[in-house]
């Protein structure tokens, strides 16, 4: 949550949720879940916690992280994985997992995102706020775009084995 969630929630409130008022943004974070429940969290979380709490009326729902099998179910039932993309993030493991489940993504092309998302095949990339929001709305509102990107995400991940994954991981750290 400290790597772009506050930005994503502000964008959600300003440009995405007003156009798709039925949509929900589910955030899986142990620290934020505790903070929402009134438990103490590290001061570094204060800004993002306030930002998330201010958006609870606009479909932002904080949930406890779940085990891998449960998260796979979440990914399979979701419409879109919104990922802020951070320059310092080398391997976006949640993005990798959601792509393997066939969940399209909209992300900023930063850090490890570029190695996971093939723009307009398994997701959409948007570096600027408007481009990101337009891409998200496109997936939310256009079933053909969603279906094509979901198929692309599944197809790109289907033929990978552990040797492929290990090679990609090593290349990122080399």
Residue pairs with C-beta under 8 A, 6 or more apart in sequence:
1 27
1 29
1 31
1 32
1 45
1 48
1 52
2 44
2 45
2 48
3 84
3 86
3 88
3 89
4 84
4 85
4 86
4 108
5 27
5 29
5 48
5 51
5 52
5 84
6 47
6 48
6 51
6 52
7 84
8 25
8 82
8 84
9 25
9 48
9 51
9 52
9 55
9 60
10 51
11 129
11 132
11 133
12 25
12 55
12 58
12 59
12 60
12 82
13 55
13 58
13 60
14 133
15 129
15 130
15 133
16 23
16 133
16 136
16 137
16 140
17 23
17 25
17 58
17 59
19 137
19 140
19 141
20 137
20 140
20 141
21 59
23 59
23 79
23 140
24 59
24 60
24 61
25 55
25 59
25 60
25 61
25 82
26 61
26 63
26 74
26 78
27 52
27 60
27 61
27 62
27 63
28 62
28 63
28 64
28 65
28 66
28 71
28 74
29 62
29 65
30 64
30 65
31 41
31 42
31 45
32 41
32 45
32 48
32 49
32 52
32 62
33 62
33 63
33 64
33 65
34 40
34 41
35 41
35 45
35 49
36 49
36 52
36 53
36 62
41 49
52 60
52 62
65 71
66 74
68 97
71 97
72 97
72 101
75 81
75 97
75 98
75 101
75 102
75 103
76 101
76 102
76 103
78 98
78 103
79 139
79 140
79 146
80 103
80 104
80 105
80 106
80 136
80 139
80 140
80 146
81 94
81 95
81 98
81 99
81 103
81 104
81 105
81 106
81 107
81 123
82 105
82 106
82 107
82 136
83 92
83 94
83 95
83 105
83 106
83 107
83 108
83 113
84 107
84 108
85 92
85 107
85 108
85 109
85 110
85 111
85 113
86 110
86 111
87 110
87 111
88 111
89 110
89 111
89 112
89 113
90 111
90 112
90 172
90 173
91 112
91 169
91 172
92 107
92 111
92 112
92 113
92 116
95 105
95 107
95 112
95 113
95 116
95 117
96 116
98 105
98 153
99 105
99 116
99 117
99 122
99 123
99 153
99 156
99 157
100 153
100 154
100 157
101 153
101 154
102 150
102 151
102 153
102 154
102 157
103 150
103 153
104 122
104 123
104 124
104 139
104 146
104 149
104 150
104 152
104 153
105 116
105 117
105 122
105 123
105 124
105 153
106 123
106 124
106 125
106 126
106 132
106 135
106 136
106 139
107 113
107 117
107 123
107 124
107 125
107 126
108 125
108 126
108 127
108 132
109 117
109 119
109 125
109 127
110 127
112 172
113 125
115 168
115 172
116 122
117 123
117 124
117 125
118 152
118 156
119 125
120 149
121 149
121 152
121 156
122 149
122 152
122 153
122 156
123 149
123 152
123 153
124 135
124 136
124 138
124 139
124 149
125 135
126 132
126 133
126 134
126 135
126 136
138 145
139 145
139 146
139 149
140 146
